[in-house]
Amino acid sequence: MVRDRLENADSPRVERAFREHGYAWVDGDPYEALFRRWVPDLPDLPASVNAVLAARAKALEAGSAQDTAELRDEVQKLGYTVRDADKVQHWRPLVKP
């Protein structure tokens, strides 16, 4: 949700505010290259993550924003993040600084 608000915000103004308050700013996702397209039963993911992403795919297809958001939170609890391009899910592991 915060990401959506930042994407819709006046980017130069937001960047200036971050820098003025001592926060780092980058123009893109530094972990972009880690995202991979999700396909059912992907062997690189734990079964629990595959199950949540399968349920989330159904919620995306049905247009259920609330279920989609709740299932995104579940994916994050399992150590991964997900984003969508149209109705296609892309995942990556959470990165710890």
PDB file as gemmi writes it, atoms N, CA and C in Angstrom:
CRYST1    1.000    1.000    1.000  90.00  90.00  90.00 P 1                      
ATOM      1  N   MET A   1       0.806  -1.190   0.000  1.00  0.00           N  
ATOM      2  CA  MET A   1       0.000   0.000   0.000  1.00  0.00           C  
ATOM      3  C   MET A   1       0.850   1.255   0.000  1.00  0.00           C  
ATOM      4  N   VAL A   2       1.917   1.257   0.812  1.00  0.00           N  
ATOM      5  CA  VAL A   2       2.810   2.409   0.819  1.00  0.00           C  
ATOM      6  C   VAL A   2       3.466   2.542  -0.544  1.00  0.00           C  
ATOM      7  N   ARG A   3       3.866   1.391  -1.134  1.00  0.00           N  
ATOM      8  CA  ARG A   3       4.486   1.429  -2.446  1.00  0.00           C  
ATOM      9  C   ARG A   3       3.551   2.068  -3.460  1.00  0.00           C  
ATOM     10  N   ASP A   4       2.266   1.730  -3.425  1.00  0.00           N  
ATOM     11  CA  ASP A   4       1.296   2.309  -4.350  1.00  0.00           C  
ATOM     12  C   ASP A   4       1.226   3.820  -4.182  1.00  0.00           C  
ATOM     13  N   ARG A   5       1.223   4.280  -2.926  1.00  0.00           N  
ATOM     14  CA  ARG A   5       1.155   5.724  -2.685  1.00  0.00           C  
ATOM     15  C   ARG A   5       2.414   6.410  -3.183  1.00  0.00           C  
ATOM     16  N   LEU A   6       3.584   5.781  -2.998  1.00  0.00           N  
ATOM     17  CA  LEU A   6       4.824   6.389  -3.473  1.00  0.00           C  
ATOM     18  C   LEU A   6       4.876   6.414  -4.995  1.00  0.00           C  
ATOM     19  N   GLU A   7       4.378   5.363  -5.650  1.00  0.00           N  
ATOM     20  CA  GLU A   7       4.371   5.341  -7.102  1.00  0.00           C  
ATOM     21  C   GLU A   7       3.471   6.423  -7.670  1.00  0.00           C  
ATOM     22  N   ASN A   8       2.431   6.779  -6.940  1.00  0.00           N  
ATOM     23  CA  ASN A   8       1.499   7.800  -7.406  1.00  0.00           C  
ATOM     24  C   ASN A   8       1.889   9.199  -6.946  1.00  0.00           C  
ATOM     25  N   ALA A   9       2.894   9.308  -6.113  1.00  0.00           N  
ATOM     26  CA  ALA A   9       3.288  10.597  -5.555  1.00  0.00           C  
ATOM     27  C   ALA A   9       4.172  11.356  -6.543  1.00  0.00           C  
ATOM     28  N   ASP A  10       4.348  12.631  -6.256  1.00  0.00           N  
ATOM     29  CA  ASP A  10       5.251  13.479  -7.017  1.00  0.00           C  
ATOM     30  C   ASP A  10       6.679  13.042  -6.688  1.00  0.00           C  
ATOM     31  N   SER A  11       7.293  12.250  -7.546  1.00  0.00           N  
ATOM     32  CA  SER A  11       8.573  11.611  -7.264  1.00  0.00           C  
ATOM     33  C   SER A  11       9.677  12.595  -6.866  1.00  0.00           C  
ATOM     34  N   PRO A  12       9.891  13.697  -7.587  1.00  0.00           N  
ATOM     35  CA  PRO A  12      10.951  14.621  -7.159  1.00  0.00           C  
ATOM     36  C   PRO A  12      10.706  15.183  -5.757  1.00  0.00           C  
ATOM     37  N   ARG A  13       9.461  15.442  -5.432  1.00  0.00           N  
ATOM     38  CA  ARG A  13       9.129  15.963  -4.103  1.00  0.00           C  
ATOM     39  C   ARG A  13       9.391  14.916  -3.017  1.00  0.00           C  
ATOM     40  N   VAL A  14       9.019  13.684  -3.287  1.00  0.00           N  
ATOM     41  CA  VAL A  14       9.240  12.605  -2.326  1.00  0.00           C  
ATOM     42  C   VAL A  14      10.741  12.370  -2.156  1.00  0.00           C  
ATOM     43  N   GLU A  15      11.470  12.343  -3.259  1.00  0.00           N  
ATOM     44  CA  GLU A  15      12.924  12.158  -3.186  1.00  0.00           C  
ATOM     45  C   GLU A  15      13.564  13.256  -2.340  1.00  0.00           C  
ATOM     46  N   ARG A  16      13.191  14.488  -2.575  1.00  0.00           N  
ATOM     47  CA  ARG A  16      13.740  15.617  -1.823  1.00  0.00           C  
ATOM     48  C   ARG A  16      13.450  15.469  -0.334  1.00  0.00           C  
ATOM     49  N   ALA A  17      12.220  15.068   0.003  1.00  0.00           N  
ATOM     50  CA  ALA A  17      11.847  14.888   1.412  1.00  0.00           C  
ATOM     51  C   ALA A  17      12.673  13.781   2.061  1.00  0.00           C  
ATOM     52  N   PHE A  18      12.864  12.674   1.365  1.00  0.00           N  
ATOM     53  CA  PHE A  18      13.686  11.593   1.919  1.00  0.00           C  
ATOM     54  C   PHE A  18      15.105  12.098   2.191  1.00  0.00           C  
ATOM     55  N   ARG A  19      15.691  12.735   1.193  1.00  0.00           N  
ATOM     56  CA  ARG A  19      17.080  13.209   1.336  1.00  0.00           C  
ATOM     57  C   ARG A  19      17.210  14.256   2.446  1.00  0.00           C  
ATOM     58  N   GLU A  20      16.240  15.161   2.551  1.00  0.00           N  
ATOM     59  CA  GLU A  20      16.285  16.193   3.591  1.00  0.00           C  
ATOM     60  C   GLU A  20      16.231  15.601   4.989  1.00  0.00           C  
ATOM     61  N   HIS A  21      15.631  14.421   5.112  1.00  0.00           N  
ATOM     62  CA  HIS A  21      15.525  13.768   6.419  1.00  0.00           C  
ATOM     63  C   HIS A  21      16.603  12.706   6.618  1.00  0.00           C  
ATOM     64  N   GLY A  22      17.596  12.691   5.733  1.00  0.00           N  
ATOM     65  CA  GLY A  22      18.746  11.813   5.907  1.00  0.00           C  
ATOM     66  C   GLY A  22      18.571  10.387   5.419  1.00  0.00           C  
ATOM     67  N   TYR A  23      17.521  10.139   4.625  1.00  0.00           N  
ATOM     68  CA  TYR A  23      17.302   8.785   4.110  1.00  0.00           C  
ATOM     69  C   TYR A  23      17.924   8.647   2.730  1.00  0.00           C  
ATOM     70  N   ALA A  24      18.397   7.451   2.438  1.00  0.00           N  
ATOM     71  CA  ALA A  24      18.949   7.179   1.113  1.00  0.00           C  
ATOM     72  C   ALA A  24      17.813   7.106   0.091  1.00  0.00           C  
ATOM     73  N   TRP A  25      18.135   7.385  -1.154  1.00  0.00           N  
ATOM     74  CA  TRP A  25      17.144   7.330  -2.218  1.00  0.00           C  
ATOM     75  C   TRP A  25      17.760   6.638  -3.427  1.00  0.00           C  
ATOM     76  N   VAL A  26      17.056   5.712  -4.009  1.00  0.00           N  
ATOM     77  CA  VAL A  26      17.481   5.087  -5.262  1.00  0.00           C  
ATOM     78  C   VAL A  26      16.334   5.220  -6.256  1.00  0.00           C  
ATOM     79  N   ASP A  27      16.674   5.294  -7.526  1.00  0.00           N  
ATOM     80  CA  ASP A  27      15.654   5.520  -8.556  1.00  0.00           C  
ATOM     81  C   ASP A  27      14.918   4.261  -8.980  1.00  0.00           C  
ATOM     82  N   GLY A  28      15.326   3.114  -8.519  1.00  0.00           N  
ATOM     83  CA  GLY A  28      14.650   1.878  -8.888  1.00  0.00           C  
ATOM     84  C   GLY A  28      14.804   0.852  -7.777  1.00  0.00           C  
ATOM     85  N   ASP A  29      14.243  -0.291  -7.979  1.00  0.00           N  
ATOM     86  CA  ASP A  29      14.323  -1.368  -7.004  1.00  0.00           C  
ATOM     87  C   ASP A  29      15.713  -1.997  -7.095  1.00  0.00           C  
ATOM     88  N   PRO A  30      16.515  -1.891  -6.040  1.00  0.00           N  
ATOM     89  CA  PRO A  30      17.861  -2.466  -6.110  1.00  0.00           C  
ATOM     90  C   PRO A  30      17.851  -3.998  -6.190  1.00  0.00           C  
ATOM     91  N   TYR A  31      16.726  -4.607  -5.938  1.00  0.00           N  
ATOM     92  CA  TYR A  31      16.619  -6.068  -5.982  1.00  0.00           C  
ATOM     93  C   TYR A  31      15.786  -6.554  -7.170  1.00  0.00           C  
ATOM     94  N   GLU A  32      15.600  -5.703  -8.142  1.00  0.00           N  
ATOM     95  CA  GLU A  32      14.795  -6.008  -9.329  1.00  0.00           C  
ATOM     96  C   GLU A  32      15.213  -7.324  -9.987  1.00  0.00           C  
ATOM     97  N   ALA A  33      16.497  -7.553 -10.100  1.00  0.00           N  
ATOM     98  CA  ALA A  33      17.009  -8.732 -10.799  1.00  0.00           C  
ATOM     99  C   ALA A  33      16.677 -10.044 -10.079  1.00  0.00           C  
ATOM    100  N   LEU A  34      16.274  -9.969  -8.826  1.00  0.00           N  
ATOM    101  CA  LEU A  34      15.956 -11.184  -8.072  1.00  0.00           C  
ATOM    102  C   LEU A  34      14.534 -11.697  -8.337  1.00  0.00           C  
ATOM    103  N   PHE A  35      13.669 -10.871  -8.912  1.00  0.00           N  
ATOM    104  CA  PHE A  35      12.292 -11.293  -9.163  1.00  0.00           C  
ATOM    105  C   PHE A  35      12.251 -12.353 -10.257  1.00  0.00           C  
ATOM    106  N   ARG A  36      11.409 -13.384 -10.021  1.00  0.00           N  
ATOM    107  CA  ARG A  36      11.187 -14.445 -10.991  1.00  0.00           C  
ATOM    108  C   ARG A  36       9.693 -14.670 -11.144  1.00  0.00           C  
ATOM    109  N   ARG A  37       9.288 -15.072 -12.307  1.00  0.00           N  
ATOM    110  CA  ARG A  37       7.872 -15.355 -12.546  1.00  0.00           C  
ATOM    111  C   ARG A  37       7.478 -16.621 -11.791  1.00  0.00           C  
ATOM    112  N   TRP A  38       6.314 -16.557 -11.131  1.00  0.00           N  
ATOM    113  CA  TRP A  38       5.826 -17.736 -10.418  1.00  0.00           C  
ATOM    114  C   TRP A  38       5.041 -18.625 -11.363  1.00  0.00           C  
ATOM    115  N   VAL A  39       5.322 -19.918 -11.279  1.00  0.00           N  
ATOM    116  CA  VAL A  39       4.526 -20.937 -11.960  1.00  0.00           C  
ATOM    117  C   VAL A  39       4.151 -21.973 -10.909  1.00  0.00           C  
ATOM    118  N   PRO A  40       3.006 -22.625 -11.048  1.00  0.00           N  
ATOM    119  CA  PRO A  40       2.573 -23.587 -10.029  1.00  0.00           C  
ATOM    120  C   PRO A  40       3.628 -24.662  -9.749  1.00  0.00           C  
ATOM    121  N   ASP A  41       3.760 -24.980  -8.464  1.00  0.00           N  
ATOM    122  CA  ASP A  41       4.657 -26.037  -7.988  1.00  0.00           C  
ATOM    123  C   ASP A  41       6.117 -25.816  -8.361  1.00  0.00           C  
ATOM    124  N   LEU A  42       6.544 -24.590  -8.353  1.00  0.00           N  
ATOM    125  CA  LEU A  42       7.929 -24.259  -8.654  1.00  0.00           C  
ATOM    126  C   LEU A  42       8.842 -24.931  -7.634  1.00  0.00           C  
ATOM    127  N   PRO A  43       9.801 -25.745  -8.057  1.00  0.00           N  
ATOM    128  CA  PRO A  43      10.635 -26.472  -7.095  1.00  0.00           C  
ATOM    129  C   PRO A  43      11.575 -25.576  -6.278  1.00  0.00           C  
ATOM    130  N   ASP A  44      11.806 -24.339  -6.719  1.00  0.00           N  
ATOM    131  CA  ASP A  44      12.696 -23.431  -5.988  1.00  0.00           C  
ATOM    132  C   ASP A  44      12.049 -22.835  -4.737  1.00  0.00           C  
ATOM    133  N   LEU A  45      10.752 -23.015  -4.597  1.00  0.00           N  
ATOM    134  CA  LEU A  45      10.021 -22.444  -3.465  1.00  0.00           C  
ATOM    135  C   LEU A  45       9.529 -23.548  -2.536  1.00  0.00           C  
ATOM    136  N   PRO A  46       9.456 -23.250  -1.226  1.00  0.00           N  
ATOM    137  CA  PRO A  46       8.853 -24.215  -0.305  1.00  0.00           C  
ATOM    138  C   PRO A  46       7.389 -24.458  -0.680  1.00  0.00           C  
ATOM    139  N   ALA A  47       6.891 -25.641  -0.352  1.00  0.00           N  
ATOM    140  CA  ALA A  47       5.501 -25.999  -0.667  1.00  0.00           C  
ATOM    141  C   ALA A  47       4.521 -25.003  -0.069  1.00  0.00           C  
ATOM    142  N   SER A  48       4.816 -24.493   1.127  1.00  0.00           N  
ATOM    143  CA  SER A  48       3.899 -23.541   1.767  1.00  0.00           C  
ATOM    144  C   SER A  48       3.785 -22.250   0.958  1.00  0.00           C  
ATOM    145  N   VAL A  49       4.877 -21.778   0.399  1.00  0.00           N  
ATOM    146  CA  VAL A  49       4.851 -20.559  -0.420  1.00  0.00           C  
ATOM    147  C   VAL A  49       4.108 -20.826  -1.723  1.00  0.00           C  
ATOM    148  N   ASN A  50       4.376 -21.978  -2.345  1.00  0.00           N  
ATOM    149  CA  ASN A  50       3.650 -22.340  -3.565  1.00  0.00           C  
ATOM    150  C   ASN A  50       2.148 -22.389  -3.314  1.00  0.00           C  
ATOM    151  N   ALA A  51       1.750 -22.936  -2.162  1.00  0.00           N  
ATOM    152  CA  ALA A  51       0.312 -23.041  -1.847  1.00  0.00           C  
ATOM    153  C   ALA A  51      -0.315 -21.658  -1.705  1.00  0.00           C  
ATOM    154  N   VAL A  52       0.383 -20.751  -1.019  1.00  0.00           N  
ATOM    155  CA  VAL A  52      -0.164 -19.399  -0.841  1.00  0.00           C  
ATOM    156  C   VAL A  52      -0.216 -18.674  -2.185  1.00  0.00           C  
ATOM    157  N   LEU A  53       0.823 -18.821  -2.997  1.00  0.00           N  
ATOM    158  CA  LEU A  53       0.822 -18.170  -4.305  1.00  0.00           C  
ATOM    159  C   LEU A  53      -0.261 -18.752  -5.220  1.00  0.00           C  
ATOM    160  N   ALA A  54      -0.550 -20.035  -5.089  1.00  0.00           N  
ATOM    161  CA  ALA A  54      -1.632 -20.633  -5.877  1.00  0.00           C  
ATOM    162  C   ALA A  54      -2.976 -20.035  -5.468  1.00  0.00           C  
ATOM    163  N   ALA A  55      -3.193 -19.896  -4.161  1.00  0.00           N  
ATOM    164  CA  ALA A  55      -4.434 -19.278  -3.674  1.00  0.00           C  
ATOM    165  C   ALA A  55      -4.500 -17.818  -4.116  1.00  0.00           C  
ATOM    166  N   ARG A  56      -3.361 -17.144  -4.074  1.00  0.00           N  
ATOM    167  CA  ARG A  56      -3.309 -15.738  -4.473  1.00  0.00           C  
ATOM    168  C   ARG A  56      -3.596 -15.583  -5.963  1.00  0.00           C  
ATOM    169  N   ALA A  57      -3.126 -16.520  -6.780  1.00  0.00           N  
ATOM    170  CA  ALA A  57      -3.400 -16.477  -8.217  1.00  0.00           C  
ATOM    171  C   ALA A  57      -4.903 -16.550  -8.473  1.00  0.00           C  
ATOM    172  N   LYS A  58      -5.597 -17.386  -7.713  1.00  0.00           N  
ATOM    173  CA  LYS A  58      -7.049 -17.479  -7.855  1.00  0.00           C  
ATOM    174  C   LYS A  58      -7.722 -16.175  -7.422  1.00  0.00           C  
ATOM    175  N   ALA A  59      -7.218 -15.573  -6.348  1.00  0.00           N  
ATOM    176  CA  ALA A  59      -7.775 -14.297  -5.876  1.00  0.00           C  
ATOM    177  C   ALA A  59      -7.539 -13.196  -6.907  1.00  0.00           C  
ATOM    178  N   LEU A  60      -6.352 -13.191  -7.523  1.00  0.00           N  
ATOM    179  CA  LEU A  60      -6.062 -12.208  -8.579  1.00  0.00           C  
ATOM    180  C   LEU A  60      -7.026 -12.377  -9.748  1.00  0.00           C  
ATOM    181  N   GLU A  61      -7.208 -13.612 -10.162  1.00  0.00           N  
ATOM    182  CA  GLU A  61      -8.082 -13.897 -11.295  1.00  0.00           C  
ATOM    183  C   GLU A  61      -9.519 -13.491 -10.993  1.00  0.00           C  
ATOM    184  N   ALA A  62      -9.936 -13.684  -9.734  1.00  0.00           N  
ATOM    185  CA  ALA A  62     -11.302 -13.336  -9.333  1.00  0.00           C  
ATOM    186  C   ALA A  62     -11.466 -11.844  -9.075  1.00  0.00           C  
ATOM    187  N   GLY A  63     -10.350 -11.116  -9.013  1.00  0.00           N  
ATOM    188  CA  GLY A  63     -10.419  -9.681  -8.758  1.00  0.00           C  
ATOM    189  C   GLY A  63     -10.673  -9.328  -7.301  1.00  0.00           C  
ATOM    190  N   SER A  64     -10.317 -10.225  -6.400  1.00  0.00           N  
ATOM    191  CA  SER A  64     -10.522  -9.991  -4.972  1.00  0.00           C  
ATOM    192  C   SER A  64      -9.327  -9.266  -4.368  1.00  0.00           C  
ATOM    193  N   ALA A  65      -9.405  -7.950  -4.308  1.00  0.00           N  
ATOM    194  CA  ALA A  65      -8.301  -7.139  -3.809  1.00  0.00           C  
ATOM    195  C   ALA A  65      -7.962  -7.461  -2.350  1.00  0.00           C  
ATOM    196  N   GLN A  66      -8.976  -7.679  -1.529  1.00  0.00           N  
ATOM    197  CA  GLN A  66      -8.725  -7.955  -0.114  1.00  0.00           C  
ATOM    198  C   GLN A  66      -7.986  -9.287   0.059  1.00  0.00           C  
ATOM    199  N   ASP A  67      -8.458 -10.340  -0.599  1.00  0.00           N  
ATOM    200  CA  ASP A  67      -7.773 -11.635  -0.502  1.00  0.00           C  
ATOM    201  C   ASP A  67      -6.357 -11.546  -1.066  1.00  0.00           C  
ATOM    202  N   THR A  68      -6.209 -10.845  -2.172  1.00  0.00           N  
ATOM    203  CA  THR A  68      -4.892 -10.690  -2.785  1.00  0.00           C  
ATOM    204  C   THR A  68      -3.928 -10.019  -1.812  1.00  0.00           C  
ATOM    205  N   ALA A  69      -4.366  -8.971  -1.151  1.00  0.00           N  
ATOM    206  CA  ALA A  69      -3.519  -8.252  -0.191  1.00  0.00           C  
ATOM    207  C   ALA A  69      -3.198  -9.127   1.023  1.00  0.00           C  
ATOM    208  N   GLU A  70      -4.193  -9.824   1.543  1.00  0.00           N  
ATOM    209  CA  GLU A  70      -3.970 -10.680   2.711  1.00  0.00           C  
ATOM    210  C   GLU A  70      -3.000 -11.810   2.383  1.00  0.00           C  
ATOM    211  N   LEU A  71      -3.134 -12.374   1.202  1.00  0.00           N  
ATOM    212  CA  LEU A  71      -2.230 -13.452   0.810  1.00  0.00           C  
ATOM    213  C   LEU A  71      -0.826 -12.936   0.533  1.00  0.00           C  
ATOM    214  N   ARG A  72      -0.695 -11.693   0.075  1.00  0.00           N  
ATOM    215  CA  ARG A  72       0.636 -11.077  -0.065  1.00  0.00           C  
ATOM    216  C   ARG A  72       1.309 -11.013   1.306  1.00  0.00           C  
ATOM    217  N   ASP A  73       0.552 -10.634   2.319  1.00  0.00           N  
ATOM    218  CA  ASP A  73       1.092 -10.584   3.683  1.00  0.00           C  
ATOM    219  C   ASP A  73       1.550 -11.966   4.146  1.00  0.00           C  
ATOM    220  N   GLU A  74       0.789 -12.998   3.797  1.00  0.00           N  
ATOM    221  CA  GLU A  74       1.161 -14.371   4.164  1.00  0.00           C  
ATOM    222  C   GLU A  74       2.468 -14.782   3.489  1.00  0.00           C  
ATOM    223  N   VAL A  75       2.625 -14.411   2.229  1.00  0.00           N  
ATOM    224  CA  VAL A  75       3.865 -14.714   1.506  1.00  0.00           C  
ATOM    225  C   VAL A  75       5.044 -14.048   2.216  1.00  0.00           C  
ATOM    226  N   GLN A  76       4.853 -12.810   2.662  1.00  0.00           N  
ATOM    227  CA  GLN A  76       5.934 -12.100   3.343  1.00  0.00           C  
ATOM    228  C   GLN A  76       6.284 -12.746   4.680  1.00  0.00           C  
ATOM    229  N   LYS A  77       5.291 -13.262   5.374  1.00  0.00           N  
ATOM    230  CA  LYS A  77       5.558 -13.967   6.633  1.00  0.00           C  
ATOM    231  C   LYS A  77       6.413 -15.205   6.395  1.00  0.00           C  
ATOM    232  N   LEU A  78       6.341 -15.745   5.193  1.00  0.00           N  
ATOM    233  CA  LEU A  78       7.111 -16.941   4.851  1.00  0.00           C  
ATOM    234  C   LEU A  78       8.488 -16.599   4.272  1.00  0.00           C  
ATOM    235  N   GLY A  79       8.811 -15.294   4.204  1.00  0.00           N  
ATOM    236  CA  GLY A  79      10.152 -14.885   3.793  1.00  0.00           C  
ATOM    237  C   GLY A  79      10.314 -14.503   2.334  1.00  0.00           C  
ATOM    238  N   TYR A  80       9.207 -14.222   1.657  1.00  0.00           N  
ATOM    239  CA  TYR A  80       9.261 -13.854   0.243  1.00  0.00           C  
ATOM    240  C   TYR A  80       8.389 -12.630   0.017  1.00  0.00           C  
ATOM    241  N   THR A  81       8.613 -11.984  -1.114  1.00  0.00           N  
ATOM    242  CA  THR A  81       7.732 -10.888  -1.505  1.00  0.00           C  
ATOM    243  C   THR A  81       7.220 -11.182  -2.904  1.00  0.00           C  
ATOM    244  N   VAL A  82       6.105 -10.588  -3.234  1.00  0.00           N  
ATOM    245  CA  VAL A  82       5.471 -10.845  -4.523  1.00  0.00           C  
ATOM    246  C   VAL A  82       4.945  -9.530  -5.081  1.00  0.00           C  
ATOM    247  N   ARG A  83       5.000  -9.418  -6.386  1.00  0.00           N  
ATOM    248  CA  ARG A  83       4.371  -8.283  -7.060  1.00  0.00           C  
ATOM    249  C   ARG A  83       3.739  -8.794  -8.333  1.00  0.00           C  
ATOM    250  N   ASP A  84       2.866  -7.991  -8.875  1.00  0.00           N  
ATOM    251  CA  ASP A  84       2.071  -8.427 -10.016  1.00  0.00           C  
ATOM    252  C   ASP A  84       2.344  -7.569 -11.240  1.00  0.00           C  
ATOM    253  N   ALA A  85       2.332  -8.225 -12.383  1.00  0.00           N  
ATOM    254  CA  ALA A  85       2.331  -7.545 -13.667  1.00  0.00           C  
ATOM    255  C   ALA A  85       1.083  -8.068 -14.361  1.00  0.00           C  
ATOM    256  N   ASP A  86       0.070  -7.234 -14.443  1.00  0.00           N  
ATOM    257  CA  ASP A  86      -1.273  -7.644 -14.845  1.00  0.00           C  
ATOM    258  C   ASP A  86      -1.735  -8.688 -13.834  1.00  0.00           C  
ATOM    259  N   LYS A  87      -1.986  -9.896 -14.255  1.00  0.00           N  
ATOM    260  CA  LYS A  87      -2.419 -10.924 -13.303  1.00  0.00           C  
ATOM    261  C   LYS A  87      -1.353 -12.015 -13.150  1.00  0.00           C  
ATOM    262  N   VAL A  88      -0.107 -11.657 -13.450  1.00  0.00           N  
ATOM    263  CA  VAL A  88       1.014 -12.593 -13.344  1.00  0.00           C  
ATOM    264  C   VAL A  88       1.837 -12.218 -12.120  1.00  0.00           C  
ATOM    265  N   GLN A  89       2.103 -13.214 -11.270  1.00  0.00           N  
ATOM    266  CA  GLN A  89       2.858 -12.976 -10.039  1.00  0.00           C  
ATOM    267  C   GLN A  89       4.357 -13.181 -10.282  1.00  0.00           C  
ATOM    268  N   HIS A  90       5.148 -12.303  -9.678  1.00  0.00           N  
ATOM    269  CA  HIS A  90       6.596 -12.427  -9.673  1.00  0.00           C  
ATOM    270  C   HIS A  90       7.042 -12.399  -8.217  1.00  0.00           C  
ATOM    271  N   TRP A  91       7.985 -13.251  -7.862  1.00  0.00           N  
ATOM    272  CA  TRP A  91       8.403 -13.396  -6.469  1.00  0.00           C  
ATOM    273  C   TRP A  91       9.913 -13.228  -6.347  1.00  0.00           C  
ATOM    274  N   ARG A  92      10.343 -12.949  -5.143  1.00  0.00           N  
ATOM    275  CA  ARG A  92      11.760 -12.977  -4.778  1.00  0.00           C  
ATOM    276  C   ARG A  92      11.844 -13.177  -3.284  1.00  0.00           C  
ATOM    277  N   PRO A  93      12.968 -13.688  -2.799  1.00  0.00           N  
ATOM    278  CA  PRO A  93      13.136 -13.786  -1.352  1.00  0.00           C  
ATOM    279  C   PRO A  93      13.268 -12.390  -0.758  1.00  0.00           C  
ATOM    280  N   LEU A  94      12.833 -12.245   0.485  1.00  0.00           N  
ATOM    281  CA  LEU A  94      13.053 -10.978   1.180  1.00  0.00           C  
ATOM    282  C   LEU A  94      14.557 -10.826   1.387  1.00  0.00           C  
ATOM    283  N   VAL A  95      15.036  -9.616   1.253  1.00  0.00           N  
ATOM    284  CA  VAL A  95      16.452  -9.339   1.395  1.00  0.00           C  
ATOM    285  C   VAL A  95      16.688  -8.676   2.733  1.00  0.00           C  
ATOM    286  N   LYS A  96      17.613  -9.219   3.496  1.00  0.00           N  
ATOM    287  CA  LYS A  96      17.944  -8.651   4.803  1.00  0.00           C  
ATOM    288  C   LYS A  96      19.215  -7.819   4.667  1.00  0.00           C  
ATOM    289  N   PRO A  97      19.143  -6.561   5.088  1.00  0.00           N  
ATOM    290  CA  PRO A  97      20.336  -5.696   4.969  1.00  0.00           C  
ATOM    291  C   PRO A  97      21.468  -6.163   5.843  1.00  0.00           C  
TER     292      PRO A  97                                                      
END                                                                             
